[in-house]
Amino acid sequence: MSSITTNEKVSRRDFLSIGAIVGAISAFALSIFGLMKFPMPGLFPDVSSIFKIGKVEDFPVDSSKIISDRNVMVSRDAEGIYAISLVCTHLGCIVAPSESGYKCPCHGSVYDVLGNVLGGPAPKGLNWFEVSLSPTGKLLVDASKTVKAGTKFAV
């Protein structure tokens, strides 16, 4: 009985040929994968800057409500409804309500209840956003449109 053993070594030429074939197949497979991914969007659409905050009845006179997922304080007084950004104008931290208005926990900027700077490094007051009424009767805030501080939606 004879056993056949092979001690053949792969020649350099065969090794390079196999490497070239594997490289070509890999490049082809990766390009097909890239082409399959191409029609799909790489980014998800941005969250709309216009959002509903409820009906006028949801905001009694002299009340305030924080819309935490949008970092906005919506308030109503005898003159109307207004929306103030809760993003500090210094470096973009989220301000928190305090006894005197709002305070930035990051660098100590202090704002009054209308968003005017009282102290700290903030270069200007908090932004006010446009408030409007939709055709369905819901209040809308447009965070892409800043308005002059003190601008209120009359109800």
DSSP file with accessible surface (Angstrom, degrees, kcal/mol):
  #  RESIDUE AA STRUCTURE BP1 BP2  ACC     N-H-->O    O-->H-N    N-H-->O    O-->H-N    TCO  KAPPA ALPHA  PHI   PSI    X-CA   Y-CA   Z-CA
    1    1 A M              0   0  237      0, 0.0     2,-0.5     0, 0.0     0, 0.0   0.000 360.0 360.0 360.0 129.3    0.0    0.0    0.0
    2    2 A S        -     0   0  106      2,-0.0     2,-0.4     0, 0.0     0, 0.0  -0.908 360.0-150.4-116.7 135.7    1.4    3.2   -0.9
    3    3 A S        -     0   0  105     -2,-0.5     2,-0.7     2,-0.0     0, 0.0  -0.881  13.9-138.1-103.3 139.2    0.4    6.6    0.4
    4    4 A I        +     0   0  151     -2,-0.4     2,-0.4     2,-0.0    -2,-0.0  -0.851  24.7 177.5 -99.7 120.1    0.7    9.6   -1.7
    5    5 A T        -     0   0  107     -2,-0.7     2,-0.5     2,-0.0    -2,-0.0  -0.974  13.3-154.9-119.6 139.2    2.0   12.6    0.0
    6    6 A T        +     0   0   97     -2,-0.4    -2,-0.0     1,-0.1     0, 0.0  -0.951  17.0 179.5-117.2 129.2    2.6   15.8   -1.7
    7    7 A N        +     0   0  148     -2,-0.5     2,-0.3     2,-0.1    -1,-0.1  -0.190  31.4 151.4-113.2  36.2    5.0   18.3   -0.5
    8    8 A E        -     0   0  164      1,-0.0     2,-0.3     3,-0.0    -2,-0.1  -0.527  34.5-147.5 -73.5 135.2    4.4   20.7   -3.3
    9    9 A K        -     0   0  196     -2,-0.3     2,-0.4     1,-0.0    -2,-0.1  -0.771  23.6-108.3 -97.5 146.8    5.0   24.3   -2.4
   10   10 A V        -     0   0   99     -2,-0.3     2,-0.0     1,-0.1    -1,-0.0  -0.630  38.4-125.8 -75.2 128.6    2.9   27.0   -4.0
   11   11 A S     >  -     0   0   52     -2,-0.4     4,-2.4     1,-0.1     5,-0.2  -0.301  17.0-114.3 -71.9 160.4    5.1   28.9   -6.4
   12   12 A R  H  > S+     0   0  205      1,-0.2     4,-2.4     2,-0.2     5,-0.2   0.900 117.4  53.6 -60.8 -40.3    5.4   32.6   -6.2
   13   13 A R  H  > S+     0   0  196      1,-0.2     4,-2.1     2,-0.2    -1,-0.2   0.925 110.0  46.7 -63.2 -44.1    3.6   33.0   -9.5
   14   14 A D  H  > S+     0   0   89      2,-0.2     4,-2.6     1,-0.2     5,-0.2   0.900 111.2  52.5 -65.5 -41.3    0.6   30.9   -8.4
   15   15 A F  H  X S+     0   0  143     -4,-2.4     4,-2.5     1,-0.2    -2,-0.2   0.938 111.5  45.7 -60.9 -45.1    0.4   32.8   -5.1
   16   16 A L  H  X S+     0   0  101     -4,-2.4     4,-2.3     2,-0.2    -1,-0.2   0.879 111.8  52.4 -67.5 -36.0    0.3   36.1   -6.8
   17   17 A S  H  X S+     0   0   59     -4,-2.1     4,-2.2    -5,-0.2    -1,-0.2   0.930 110.9  46.6 -64.3 -45.9   -2.2   34.8   -9.3
   18   18 A I  H  X S+     0   0  101     -4,-2.6     4,-2.7     2,-0.2     5,-0.2   0.926 112.4  51.2 -62.7 -41.8   -4.5   33.6   -6.5
   19   19 A G  H  X S+     0   0   42     -4,-2.5     4,-2.4     1,-0.2    -2,-0.2   0.900 109.6  49.9 -62.4 -39.0   -4.1   37.0   -4.7
   20   20 A A  H  X S+     0   0   66     -4,-2.3     4,-2.4     2,-0.2    -1,-0.2   0.913 111.6  48.1 -67.5 -39.9   -5.0   38.9   -7.9
   21   21 A I  H  X S+     0   0  104     -4,-2.2     4,-2.5     2,-0.2     5,-0.2   0.939 112.8  47.7 -65.9 -45.9   -8.1   36.8   -8.4
   22   22 A V  H  X S+     0   0   82     -4,-2.7     4,-2.6     1,-0.2    -2,-0.2   0.920 112.7  50.1 -61.8 -41.5   -9.2   37.2   -4.7
   23   23 A G  H  X S+     0   0   39     -4,-2.4     4,-2.5    -5,-0.2    -1,-0.2   0.914 110.9  48.4 -63.0 -42.1   -8.5   41.0   -5.0
   24   24 A A  H  X S+     0   0   63     -4,-2.4     4,-2.3     2,-0.2    -2,-0.2   0.918 112.6  47.8 -66.2 -42.8  -10.6   41.3   -8.2
   25   25 A I  H  X S+     0   0  110     -4,-2.5     4,-2.6     2,-0.2    -2,-0.2   0.926 112.7  49.5 -64.8 -41.1  -13.5   39.4   -6.7
   26   26 A S  H  X S+     0   0   59     -4,-2.6     4,-2.6    -5,-0.2     5,-0.2   0.923 110.9  49.0 -63.9 -43.6  -13.4   41.5   -3.5
   27   27 A A  H  X S+     0   0   62     -4,-2.5     4,-2.1     2,-0.2    -1,-0.2   0.919 112.4  48.6 -63.2 -40.7  -13.3   44.7   -5.4
   28   28 A F  H  X S+     0   0  139     -4,-2.3     4,-2.2     2,-0.2    -2,-0.2   0.937 112.4  48.3 -63.9 -45.6  -16.3   43.6   -7.6
   29   29 A A  H  X S+     0   0   55     -4,-2.6     4,-2.3     1,-0.2    -2,-0.2   0.913 112.4  48.4 -63.5 -43.2  -18.3   42.5   -4.5
   30   30 A L  H  X S+     0   0  120     -4,-2.6     4,-2.4     2,-0.2    -1,-0.2   0.875 110.1  51.4 -66.9 -35.8  -17.6   45.8   -2.7
   31   31 A S  H  X S+     0   0   59     -4,-2.1     4,-2.3    -5,-0.2    -1,-0.2   0.902 109.5  50.0 -69.4 -36.3  -18.6   47.8   -5.7
   32   32 A I  H  X S+     0   0   69     -4,-2.2     4,-2.2     2,-0.2    -2,-0.2   0.932 110.4  50.7 -64.1 -43.3  -21.9   45.9   -6.0
   33   33 A F  H  X S+     0   0  130     -4,-2.3     4,-1.7     1,-0.2    -2,-0.2   0.927 110.6  49.3 -59.2 -43.5  -22.5   46.5   -2.3
   34   34 A G  H  X S+     0   0   39     -4,-2.4     4,-1.4     1,-0.2    -1,-0.2   0.897 109.9  50.5 -63.8 -39.4  -21.9   50.2   -2.8
   35   35 A L  H  < S+     0   0  119     -4,-2.3    -1,-0.2     1,-0.2    -2,-0.2   0.856 108.8  52.0 -67.5 -34.4  -24.2   50.4   -5.8
   36   36 A M  H  < S+     0   0  127     -4,-2.2     4,-0.2     1,-0.2    -1,-0.2   0.848 112.3  46.1 -69.4 -33.0  -27.0   48.7   -3.7
   37   37 A K  H >< S+     0   0  126     -4,-1.7     3,-1.3    -5,-0.2    -2,-0.2   0.738  92.9  83.7 -80.2 -22.3  -26.5   51.3   -1.0
   38   38 A F  T 3< S+     0   0  170     -4,-1.4    -1,-0.2     1,-0.3    -2,-0.2   0.860  85.3  52.3 -54.7 -45.3  -26.5   54.2   -3.4
   39   39 A P  T 3  S+     0   0  104      0, 0.0    -1,-0.3     0, 0.0    -2,-0.1   0.741  93.9  87.0 -68.7 -18.1  -30.3   54.7   -3.8
   40   40 A M  S <  S-     0   0  119     -3,-1.3     2,-0.1    -4,-0.2    -3,-0.0  -0.609  90.3-107.0 -82.0 140.8  -30.8   54.8    0.0
   41   41 A P        -     0   0  108      0, 0.0    -1,-0.1     0, 0.0     3,-0.0  -0.387  16.9-151.1 -67.5 140.7  -30.4   58.2    1.7
   42   42 A G  S    S+     0   0   79     -4,-0.1     2,-0.3    -2,-0.1    -2,-0.0   0.705  81.3  41.8 -81.7 -22.1  -27.3   58.7    3.7
   43   43 A L  S    S-     0   0  149      3,-0.0    -1,-0.1     0, 0.0     3,-0.1  -0.936  80.7-125.3-126.0 149.0  -28.9   61.1    6.1
   44   44 A F        -     0   0  184     -2,-0.3    -2,-0.0     1,-0.1     0, 0.0  -0.635  44.4 -91.5 -86.6 150.7  -32.3   61.2    7.7
   45   45 A P        -     0   0  120      0, 0.0    -1,-0.1     0, 0.0     3,-0.1  -0.283  47.6-104.1 -62.1 147.5  -34.4   64.3    7.1
   46   46 A D        -     0   0  158      1,-0.1     2,-0.2    -3,-0.1     3,-0.1  -0.306  38.2 -96.7 -68.0 155.5  -34.0   67.1    9.7
   47   47 A V        -     0   0  114      1,-0.1    -1,-0.1     2,-0.0     0, 0.0  -0.532  51.0-100.7 -70.3 137.6  -36.7   67.6   12.3
   48   48 A S        -     0   0   71     -2,-0.2    -1,-0.1     1,-0.1    95,-0.1  -0.294  17.8-142.9 -62.3 142.5  -39.0   70.4   11.2
   49   49 A S  S    S+     0   0   45     -3,-0.1    94,-2.9    93,-0.1     2,-0.5   0.608  86.1  75.8 -81.9 -10.0  -38.3   73.8   12.7
   50   50 A I  E     +A  142   0A  79     92,-0.2     2,-0.3    93,-0.1    92,-0.2  -0.889  65.1 167.8-102.6 126.3  -42.1   74.4   12.8
   51   51 A F  E     -A  141   0A  14     90,-2.3    90,-2.6    -2,-0.5     2,-0.3  -0.983  34.4-114.6-141.5 152.3  -43.9   72.5   15.5
   52   52 A K  E     -A  140   0A 136     -2,-0.3    88,-0.2    88,-0.2     3,-0.1  -0.612  21.8-179.1 -84.3 142.4  -47.4   72.5   17.2
   53   53 A I  E     -     0   0A  11     86,-2.3     2,-0.3     1,-0.4    87,-0.1   0.423  50.2 -94.7-119.5  -3.1  -47.6   73.5   20.8
   54   54 A G  E     -A  139   0A  11     85,-0.7    85,-3.8     5,-0.0    -1,-0.4  -0.764  55.0 -42.1 123.4-168.6  -51.4   73.0   21.4
   55   55 A K  E >   -A  138   0A  92     -2,-0.3     3,-1.5    83,-0.2     4,-0.3  -0.539  52.8-107.2 -95.5 165.2  -54.5   75.2   21.3
   56   56 A V  G >  S+     0   0   27     81,-0.5     3,-2.1     1,-0.3    -1,-0.1   0.890 119.4  61.4 -57.7 -38.4  -54.9   78.7   22.7
   57   57 A E  G 3  S+     0   0  143      1,-0.3    -1,-0.3     3,-0.0    -3,-0.0   0.719  90.9  68.3 -63.6 -20.8  -57.0   77.2   25.5
   58   58 A D  G <  S+     0   0   87     -3,-1.5    -1,-0.3     1,-0.2    -2,-0.2   0.594  96.8  58.9 -73.1 -10.2  -54.0   75.1   26.7
   59   59 A F  S <  S-     0   0    1     -3,-2.1    -1,-0.2    -4,-0.3     3,-0.1  -0.798  75.3-164.9-124.0  88.2  -52.3   78.4   27.7
   60   60 A P    >   -     0   0   79      0, 0.0     3,-0.8     0, 0.0    16,-0.2  -0.279  42.2 -78.5 -66.5 158.7  -54.2   80.3   30.3
   61   61 A V  T 3  S+     0   0   74      1,-0.2    16,-0.2    14,-0.1     3,-0.1  -0.291 118.0  19.3 -58.3 141.6  -53.2   83.9   30.9
   62   62 A D  T 3  S+     0   0  136     14,-1.2     2,-0.3     1,-0.2    -1,-0.2   0.852 100.5 122.5  62.7  40.0  -50.1   84.3   33.1
   63   63 A S  E <   -B   76   0A  29     13,-1.1    13,-2.5    -3,-0.8     2,-0.3  -0.883  42.3-162.7-125.8 160.5  -48.9   80.7   32.5
   64   64 A S  E     -B   75   0A  78     -2,-0.3     2,-0.4    11,-0.2    11,-0.2  -0.987   2.7-170.7-139.8 149.7  -45.8   79.2   31.1
   65   65 A K  E     -B   74   0A  98      9,-2.8     9,-3.0    -2,-0.3     2,-0.5  -0.988  17.5-137.5-144.5 129.9  -45.0   75.8   29.7
   66   66 A I  E     -B   73   0A  73     -2,-0.4     2,-1.0     7,-0.2     7,-0.2  -0.764   4.3-156.1 -88.4 128.0  -41.6   74.3   28.8
   67   67 A I  E >>> -B   72   0A  22      5,-3.5     5,-1.5    -2,-0.5     3,-1.3  -0.832  18.6-175.4 -98.1  89.5  -41.5   72.3   25.5
   68   68 A S  T 345S+     0   0   91     -2,-1.0     3,-0.5     1,-0.3    -1,-0.2   0.822  74.1  57.3 -66.1 -34.0  -38.5   70.2   26.6
   69   69 A D  T 345S+     0   0  127      1,-0.2    -1,-0.3    -3,-0.1    -2,-0.0   0.672 118.8  34.5 -72.8 -11.2  -38.0   68.3   23.4
   70   70 A R  T <45S-     0   0   72     -3,-1.3    -1,-0.2     2,-0.2    -2,-0.2   0.378 105.4-125.3-116.7  -1.6  -37.6   71.6   21.5
   71   71 A N  T  <5 +     0   0   53     -4,-0.7    15,-3.0    -3,-0.5     2,-0.4   0.938  64.8 132.8  54.3  52.8  -35.9   73.6   24.3
   72   72 A V  E   < -BC  67  85A   1     -5,-1.5    -5,-3.5    13,-0.2     2,-0.6  -0.989  50.0-147.8-135.0 140.4  -38.6   76.4   24.2
   73   73 A M  E     -BC  66  84A  15     11,-3.0    11,-2.9    -2,-0.4     2,-0.5  -0.957  16.1-162.7-105.9 121.3  -40.5   78.1   26.9
   74   74 A V  E     +BC  65  83A   0     -9,-3.0    -9,-2.8    -2,-0.6     2,-0.3  -0.923  15.6 175.8-106.2 127.0  -44.0   79.1   25.8
   75   75 A S  E     -BC  64  82A   3      7,-2.7     7,-2.6    -2,-0.5     2,-0.4  -0.908  18.0-155.8-130.3 157.6  -45.7   81.8   27.9
   76   76 A R  E     +BC  63  81A  48    -13,-2.5   -14,-1.2    -2,-0.3   -13,-1.1  -1.000  17.2 164.0-135.3 134.2  -49.0   83.7   27.8
   77   77 A D  E >   - C   0  80A  31      3,-2.3     3,-0.7    -2,-0.4   -14,-0.0  -0.664  59.7 -75.6-128.4-169.3  -49.8   87.1   29.4
   78   78 A A  T 3  S+     0   0   94      1,-0.2     3,-0.1    -2,-0.2   -17,-0.1   0.773 129.3  51.9 -63.5 -24.3  -52.5   89.6   28.9
   79   79 A E  T 3  S-     0   0  136      1,-0.3     2,-0.3    75,-0.1    -1,-0.2   0.700 119.6 -82.6 -87.0 -22.3  -50.9   90.8   25.6
   80   80 A G  E <   -C   77   0A   2     -3,-0.7    -3,-2.3    74,-0.2     2,-0.4  -0.963  52.6 -48.5 153.1-167.0  -50.5   87.4   24.0
   81   81 A I  E     +CD  76 153A   0     72,-2.4    72,-3.3    -2,-0.3     2,-0.3  -0.842  47.6 176.4-107.7 139.5  -48.5   84.2   23.6
   82   82 A Y  E     -C   75   0A  21     -7,-2.6    -7,-2.7    -2,-0.4     2,-0.4  -0.970  20.2-142.7-143.1 155.8  -44.8   84.1   23.0
   83   83 A A  E     -CE  74 129A   0     46,-0.7    46,-2.5    -2,-0.3     2,-0.4  -0.985  13.2-168.5-124.3 127.0  -42.0   81.5   22.7
   84   84 A I  E     -CE  73 128A   0    -11,-2.9   -11,-3.0    -2,-0.4    44,-0.2  -0.949  24.2-120.8-117.1 132.4  -38.5   82.0   24.1
   85   85 A S  E     -C   72   0A   7     42,-3.3   -13,-0.2    -2,-0.4   -14,-0.1  -0.411   9.4-152.4 -66.6 143.4  -35.6   79.7   23.2
   86   86 A L        +     0   0    5    -15,-3.0     9,-2.9   -16,-0.2     2,-0.6   0.116  63.3 110.4-102.6  21.0  -33.9   78.0   26.2
   87   87 A V  B    S-G   94   0B  48    -16,-0.3    40,-0.4     7,-0.2     7,-0.2  -0.867  74.0-121.3-100.0 120.4  -30.6   77.8   24.4
   88   88 A C     >  -     0   0    3      5,-3.6     4,-1.3    -2,-0.6    37,-0.1  -0.312   9.6-141.2 -60.7 136.8  -28.0   80.0   25.9
   89   89 A T  T  4 S+     0   0   27     35,-0.3    -1,-0.1     2,-0.2    36,-0.1   0.524  92.8  67.4 -79.7  -2.8  -26.6   82.5   23.4
   90   90 A H  T  4 S-     0   0   58     32,-0.1    -1,-0.1     3,-0.1    -3,-0.0   0.979 130.7 -22.2 -79.1 -66.1  -23.1   82.1   24.9
   91   91 A L  T  4 S-     0   0  115      2,-0.1    -2,-0.2    31,-0.0    -3,-0.0   0.217  94.3 -94.7-134.6  14.9  -22.2   78.6   23.9
   92   92 A G     <  +     0   0   39     -4,-1.3    -3,-0.1     1,-0.2     2,-0.1   0.643  67.7 151.1  87.0  14.3  -25.5   76.8   23.3
   93   93 A a        -     0   0   26     -6,-0.1    -5,-3.6     1,-0.1     2,-0.6  -0.368  53.6-104.3 -71.5 160.9  -26.1   75.2   26.7
   94   94 A I  B     -G   87   0B  74     -7,-0.2    -7,-0.2    -2,-0.1     2,-0.1  -0.782  36.5-140.0 -90.0 121.4  -29.7   74.6   27.8
   95   95 A V        -     0   0    5     -9,-2.9     9,-0.2    -2,-0.6    15,-0.1  -0.418  10.2-141.3 -79.8 156.6  -30.7   77.2   30.4
   96   96 A A  E     -H  103   0C  47      7,-2.6     7,-2.8    -2,-0.1     5,-0.1  -0.908  24.4-100.9-117.6 146.2  -32.9   76.3   33.3
   97   97 A P  E     +H  102   0C  72      0, 0.0     5,-0.3     0, 0.0     2,-0.2  -0.345  46.9 176.1 -61.6 142.9  -35.7   78.3   34.9
   98   98 A S  E >   -H  101   0C  35      3,-2.6     3,-0.5     1,-0.0    12,-0.0  -0.793  47.3 -85.5-136.1-177.7  -34.6   80.1   38.1
   99   99 A E  T 3  S+     0   0  191     -2,-0.2     3,-0.0     1,-0.2    -1,-0.0   0.875 128.4  36.5 -60.4 -38.3  -36.2   82.5   40.6
  100  100 A S  T 3  S-     0   0   57     12,-0.1    13,-0.6    11,-0.0     2,-0.3   0.507 132.4 -76.6 -95.3  -5.8  -35.3   85.5   38.5
  101  101 A G  E <  S-HI  98 112C   5     -3,-0.5    -3,-2.6    11,-0.2     2,-0.3  -0.754  89.1 -10.7 152.0 -97.7  -35.8   84.0   35.1
  102  102 A Y  E     -HI  97 111C  10      9,-2.5     9,-3.1    -5,-0.3     2,-0.4  -0.980  49.4-163.1-140.4 148.8  -33.3   81.6   33.5
  103  103 A K  E     -HI  96 110C 111     -7,-2.8    -7,-2.6    -2,-0.3     7,-0.2  -0.999  19.3-131.7-136.3 136.3  -29.8   80.5   34.4
  104  104 A C     >  -     0   0    1      5,-3.0     4,-1.3    -2,-0.4    -9,-0.2  -0.749  11.4-157.7 -84.7 122.5  -27.1   78.8   32.3
  105  105 A P  T  4 S+     0   0   96      0, 0.0    -1,-0.1     0, 0.0   -10,-0.1   0.680  84.9  56.9 -74.6 -15.0  -25.6   75.8   34.2
  106  106 A a  T  4 S-     0   0   66      1,-0.1   -11,-0.0   -12,-0.1    -2,-0.0   0.952 128.0  -0.3 -82.4 -52.5  -22.5   75.8   32.1
  107  107 A H  T  4 S-     0   0   93      2,-0.1    -1,-0.1   -14,-0.0    15,-0.1   0.264  97.9-105.5-129.1   7.8  -21.0   79.3   32.4
  108  108 A G     <  +     0   0   30     -4,-1.3     2,-0.1     1,-0.2     0, 0.0   0.620  54.0 163.0  84.1  14.6  -23.3   81.2   34.6
  109  109 A S        -     0   0    0     11,-0.1    -5,-3.0    -6,-0.1     2,-0.4  -0.438  23.3-154.0 -64.9 142.5  -25.2   83.5   32.3
  110  110 A V  E     -IJ 103 119C  36      9,-2.9     8,-3.6    -7,-0.2     9,-1.5  -0.971  12.4-174.9-124.6 134.9  -28.3   84.8   33.9
  111  111 A Y  E     -IJ 102 117C   0     -9,-3.1    -9,-2.5    -2,-0.4     6,-0.2  -0.929  21.6-123.6-125.3 152.1  -31.5   86.0   32.1
  112  112 A D  E >   -I  101   0C  39      4,-2.4     3,-2.1    -2,-0.3   -11,-0.2  -0.219  47.4 -84.5 -82.1-177.3  -34.7   87.6   33.3
  113  113 A V  T 3  S+     0   0   88    -13,-0.6   -12,-0.1     1,-0.3    -1,-0.1   0.719 131.6  51.3 -64.8 -19.0  -38.1   86.1   32.6
  114  114 A L  T 3  S-     0   0   65      2,-0.1    -1,-0.3    35,-0.0    36,-0.1   0.316 122.3-104.4 -98.5   6.7  -38.2   87.8   29.1
  115  115 A G  S <  S+     0   0    1     -3,-2.1    11,-2.6     1,-0.3     2,-0.2   0.528  70.1 146.4  86.2   7.2  -34.8   86.4   28.2
  116  116 A N        -     0   0   71      9,-0.2    -4,-2.4     1,-0.1    -1,-0.3  -0.548  56.3-105.1 -77.2 142.2  -32.8   89.7   28.6
  117  117 A V  E     +J  111   0C  51     -6,-0.2    -6,-0.3    -2,-0.2     8,-0.1  -0.484  40.2 171.0 -70.4 128.1  -29.2   89.2   29.9
  118  118 A L  E     -     0   0C 105     -8,-3.6     2,-0.3     1,-0.4    -7,-0.2   0.631  64.9 -26.2-105.2 -25.0  -28.7   90.1   33.5
  119  119 A G  E    S+J  110   0C  28     -9,-1.5    -9,-2.9     3,-0.0    -1,-0.4  -0.978  89.0  62.4-176.7 167.8  -25.2   88.8   33.9
  120  120 A G  S    S-     0   0   54     -2,-0.3   -11,-0.1   -11,-0.3   -12,-0.1  -0.366  91.9 -52.0  96.1-174.6  -22.5   86.4   32.8
  121  121 A P  S    S+     0   0   61      0, 0.0    -1,-0.2     0, 0.0   -13,-0.1   0.484  85.0 126.5 -82.9  -2.2  -20.8   85.9   29.4
  122  122 A A        -     0   0   10     -3,-0.3   -32,-0.1     1,-0.2   -12,-0.1  -0.349  50.5-151.6 -60.2 130.7  -23.9   85.7   27.2
  123  123 A P  S    S+     0   0  102      0, 0.0     2,-0.3     0, 0.0    -1,-0.2   0.711  72.0   2.6 -78.3 -20.1  -23.5   88.3   24.4
  124  124 A K  S    S-     0   0  114      1,-0.0   -35,-0.3    -8,-0.0     3,-0.1  -0.956  86.7 -78.1-155.8 171.8  -27.2   88.9   23.9
  125  125 A G        -     0   0   23     -2,-0.3    -9,-0.2     1,-0.2   -10,-0.1  -0.111  61.2 -75.5 -70.9 170.7  -30.6   87.8   25.2
  126  126 A L        -     0   0    7    -11,-2.6    -1,-0.2     1,-0.1     2,-0.1  -0.360  56.9-101.9 -65.6 147.7  -32.4   84.6   24.5
  127  127 A N        -     0   0   49    -40,-0.4   -42,-3.3    -3,-0.1     2,-0.4  -0.447  26.9-144.2 -73.3 143.2  -34.0   84.3   21.1
  128  128 A W  E     -EF  84 147A   6     19,-0.6    19,-2.4   -44,-0.2     2,-0.3  -0.895  16.2-147.4-104.6 138.1  -37.7   84.8   20.6
  129  129 A F  E     -EF  83 146A  21    -46,-2.5   -46,-0.7    -2,-0.4    17,-0.2  -0.769  22.8 -98.2-108.0 154.2  -39.5   82.6   18.0
  130  130 A E  E     - F   0 142A  67     15,-2.1    12,-2.4    12,-0.9     2,-0.4  -0.450  34.8-161.0 -69.8 132.7  -42.4   83.4   15.8
  131  131 A V  E     + F   0 141A  16     10,-0.2     2,-0.3    -2,-0.2    10,-0.2  -0.949  19.3 160.9-114.2 136.3  -45.8   82.1   17.1
  132  132 A S  E     - F   0 140A  39      8,-2.4     8,-3.2    -2,-0.4     2,-0.5  -0.882  37.2-107.5-144.7 176.7  -48.7   81.7   14.7
  133  133 A L  E     - F   0 139A  85     -2,-0.3     6,-0.2     6,-0.2   -78,-0.1  -0.936  27.8-139.8-114.9 129.0  -52.1   79.9   14.4
  134  134 A S    >   -     0   0   14      4,-3.3     3,-2.0    -2,-0.5     6,-0.0  -0.395  30.4-105.6 -79.7 164.2  -52.5   77.0   11.9
  135  135 A P  T 3  S+     0   0  143      0, 0.0    -1,-0.1     0, 0.0    -2,-0.0   0.761 121.2  59.8 -61.1 -22.0  -55.7   76.6    9.9
  136  136 A T  T 3  S-     0   0  101      2,-0.1     3,-0.1     1,-0.0    -2,-0.0   0.440 122.3-104.9 -85.5  -1.3  -56.7   73.8   12.2
  137  137 A G  S <  S+     0   0   31     -3,-2.0   -81,-0.5     1,-0.3     2,-0.3   0.527  78.3 130.5  91.9   7.8  -56.6   76.1   15.3
  138  138 A K  E     -A   55   0A  76    -83,-0.1    -4,-3.3   -82,-0.1    -1,-0.3  -0.706  60.0-116.4 -94.4 145.8  -53.4   74.9   16.7
  139  139 A L  E     -AF  54 133A   0    -85,-3.8   -86,-2.3    -2,-0.3   -85,-0.7  -0.607  31.2-158.8 -78.5 139.3  -50.6   77.2   17.8
  140  140 A L  E     -AF  52 132A  32     -8,-3.2    -8,-2.4    -2,-0.3     2,-0.5  -0.941   9.4-157.4-120.6 142.9  -47.3   76.9   15.9
  141  141 A V  E     -AF  51 131A   0    -90,-2.6   -90,-2.3    -2,-0.4     2,-0.7  -0.978   5.6-157.5-116.1 130.4  -43.8   77.9   16.8
  142  142 A D  E >   -AF  50 130A  10    -12,-2.4     3,-1.5    -2,-0.5   -12,-0.9  -0.889   7.4-174.4-108.9 100.3  -41.3   78.4   14.0
  143  143 A A  E 3  S+     0   0A  35    -94,-2.9   -93,-0.1    -2,-0.7    -1,-0.1   0.586  81.3  64.2 -72.4  -8.5  -37.8   78.1   15.5
  144  144 A S  E 3  S+     0   0A  80    -95,-0.2     2,-0.6     1,-0.2    -1,-0.3   0.579  95.4  66.6 -87.8 -10.0  -36.2   79.1   12.2
  145  145 A K  E <   -     0   0A 104     -3,-1.5   -15,-2.1   -96,-0.2     2,-0.3  -0.902  68.5-166.3-116.5 105.0  -37.8   82.6   12.5
  146  146 A T  E     - F   0 129A  86     -2,-0.6     2,-0.3   -17,-0.2   -17,-0.3  -0.656   9.2-163.2 -85.1 145.4  -36.5   84.7   15.3
  147  147 A V  E     - F   0 128A  38    -19,-2.4   -19,-0.6    -2,-0.3     3,-0.1  -0.800  33.5 -76.7-122.0 167.0  -38.5   87.8   16.1
  148  148 A K    >   -     0   0  175     -2,-0.3     3,-2.2     1,-0.1    -1,-0.1  -0.376  60.4 -95.5 -63.6 136.9  -37.8   91.0   18.1
  149  149 A A  T 3  S+     0   0   54      1,-0.3    -1,-0.1    -2,-0.1     3,-0.1  -0.305 114.6  34.2 -54.1 133.0  -37.9   90.4   21.9
  150  150 A G  T 3  S+     0   0   43      1,-0.3     2,-0.5   -36,-0.1    -1,-0.3   0.297  80.9 135.7 100.3  -7.8  -41.4   91.4   23.1
  151  151 A T    <   -     0   0   66     -3,-2.2     2,-0.3    -4,-0.0    -1,-0.3  -0.627  32.5-178.1 -76.9 122.5  -43.2   90.2   19.9
  152  152 A K        -     0   0   48     -2,-0.5     2,-0.8   -70,-0.1   -70,-0.2  -0.916  32.4-119.2-124.9 150.4  -46.3   88.3   21.0
  153  153 A F  B     -D   81   0A  55    -72,-3.3   -72,-2.4    -2,-0.3     2,-0.2  -0.779  36.0-133.8 -87.5 113.1  -49.1   86.5   19.1
  154  154 A A              0   0   76     -2,-0.8   -74,-0.2   -74,-0.2   -75,-0.1  -0.505 360.0 360.0 -72.6 132.1  -52.3   88.3   20.1
  155  155 A V              0   0   84     -2,-0.2    -1,-0.0   -76,-0.1     0, 0.0  -0.885 360.0 360.0-122.3 360.0  -55.1   86.0   21.0
